[in-house]
Amino acid sequence: LVLAGNTFAGWNSAANGTGTTYTSYSTSADITLYALWNSNSTYRIDYSGNGNNGGSTPSSQTVPTGSPTTTVASNTGSLTRTGYTFLGWYSNSSGTGGSSYTPGVTSITVAANTTLYANWSANTFPVSFDSNTATSGSMSNQTYTAGTAQSLTSNGFTRTGYNFSGWNTAANGSGTTYSNAESITIYETMTVYAQWTATTFPISFDSNTATSGSMSNQTFT
């Protein structure tokens, strides 16, 4: 049994609780027992950051059971989530199929303890490609959506005497490395730098009609 705003307190032979209270009984006749209820003094509204990685959630609100309508809290804790925009509060964690509430504006009517969830919208942002001393080629920025996996555009640069060896978030290769066309999930604007590996190749010597002597090829990097 459930009675909104109340806690079940047992059974009694009188509706107003003035009769006999029962936890168990043995009887030879029909008996009617009435549920007893203790009124909850307040409902509580809790707030979930729902994936935030910065800021803090507002303090819980208490709402008297006799007037269960109140204005939802503002985003006083300045909740943040890298790559996302805070939209407001939502009645479920998925942000779909429920009710939305504007922080500090929309009123909510509750009939029980309630949790509201931060609602987030994924941002879009560019990934740019730096040739890092390539001798030819060009590449346009690529648009990513926070939290969505996407393959990097295949390399379009060349550098004379070098082989392309992947991308890195630092020009000197000290950052995060990604392979060509790798599928990645990111949450903010990023530049990746082409990485180059020097090739080796031979230098040969032609005698050009010399009458004697020989020379082996020489390897250069």
Residue pairs with C-beta under 8 A, 6 or more apart in sequence:
1 8
1 35
3 35
3 37
4 111
4 112
5 39
5 40
5 43
5 65
5 68
5 111
5 112
6 37
6 38
6 39
6 40
7 37
7 38
7 40
8 35
8 36
8 37
9 36
9 37
9 38
10 21
10 22
10 23
10 35
10 36
11 21
11 22
11 23
11 33
11 34
11 35
11 36
12 18
12 19
12 20
12 21
12 22
12 33
12 34
12 36
13 19
13 20
13 22
13 31
13 32
13 33
13 34
14 20
14 34
15 34
17 34
17 36
21 36
22 33
25 31
39 65
40 65
41 64
41 65
42 62
42 63
42 64
42 65
43 62
43 63
43 65
43 68
43 110
43 111
43 112
43 113
43 114
44 60
44 61
44 62
44 63
44 113
44 114
45 60
45 61
45 62
45 63
45 70
45 72
45 73
45 108
45 110
45 113
45 114
45 115
45 116
46 60
46 113
46 114
46 115
46 116
47 57
47 58
47 60
47 73
47 89
47 115
47 116
47 117
47 118
48 57
48 93
48 115
48 116
48 117
48 118
49 55
49 56
49 57
49 79
49 81
49 118
50 93
50 117
50 118
50 119
50 120
51 81
51 84
51 118
51 120
52 79
52 80
52 81
52 118
53 80
53 81
53 82
54 78
54 79
54 80
54 81
54 82
55 75
55 77
55 78
55 79
55 80
56 77
56 78
56 79
57 77
57 79
57 118
58 73
58 74
58 75
58 76
58 77
59 73
61 70
61 72
61 73
63 69
63 70
63 110
68 109
68 110
68 111
69 107
69 108
69 109
69 110
70 107
70 108
70 110
71 104
71 105
71 106
71 107
71 108
72 89
72 101
72 102
72 103
72 104
72 105
72 106
72 107
72 108
72 116
73 89
73 103
73 104
74 103
74 104
75 86
75 103
75 104
79 86
79 118
80 86
81 118
81 120
82 146
82 187
82 188
83 122
83 123
83 125
83 146
83 147
83 186
83 187
83 188
84 120
84 121
84 122
84 123
84 146
84 147
84 187
85 120
85 121
85 123
86 118
86 119
86 120
87 95
87 100
87 119
87 120
87 121
88 100
88 101
88 102
88 103
88 106
88 119
89 100
89 101
89 102
89 103
89 106
89 116
89 117
89 118
89 119
90 98
90 99
90 100
90 101
90 116
90 117
90 118
90 119
91 98
91 99
91 100
91 101
91 116
91 117
92 98
92 117
93 117
95 117
95 119
95 120
100 106
100 119
101 108
101 116
108 114
108 116
122 145
122 146
122 147
122 148
123 145
123 146
124 143
124 144
124 145
124 146
125 143
125 144
125 146
125 188
125 189
126 141
126 142
126 143
126 144
126 189
127 141
127 142
127 143
127 144
127 152
127 186
127 189
127 190
127 191
127 192
128 141
128 142
128 190
128 191
128 192
129 139
129 141
129 142
129 153
129 156
129 157
129 167
129 191
129 192
129 194
130 171
130 191
130 192
130 193
130 194
131 137
131 138
131 139
131 157
131 159
131 194
132 171
132 193
132 194
132 195
132 196
133 159
133 196
134 157
134 158
134 159
134 194
134 196
135 158
135 159
135 160
136 157
136 158
136 159
137 155
137 156
137 157
137 158
138 156
138 157
139 153
139 155
139 156
139 157
140 153
142 150
142 152
142 153
144 150
144 186
146 186
146 187
146 188
147 185
147 187
148 185
149 183
149 184
149 185
150 183
150 184
150 185
151 181
151 182
151 183
151 184
152 167
152 178
152 180
152 181
152 182
152 183
152 184
152 192
153 181
154 180
154 181
155 164
155 167
155 180
155 194
157 164
157 194
158 164
159 194
159 196
161 198
161 199
161 201
162 196
162 197
162 198
162 199
163 196
163 197
163 199
164 180
164 194
164 195
164 196
164 197
165 195
165 196
165 197
166 177
166 178
166 179
166 180
166 195
167 177
167 178
167 179
167 180
167 182
167 192
167 193
167 194
167 195
168 174
168 175
168 176
168 177
168 178
168 192
168 193
168 195
169 175
169 176
169 190
169 191
169 192
169 193
170 193
171 193
173 193
173 195
177 195
178 184
178 192
198 221
199 221
200 219
200 220
200 221
201 219
201 220
202 217
202 218
202 219
202 220
203 217
203 218
203 219
203 220
204 217
204 218
205 215
205 217
205 218
207 213
207 214
207 215
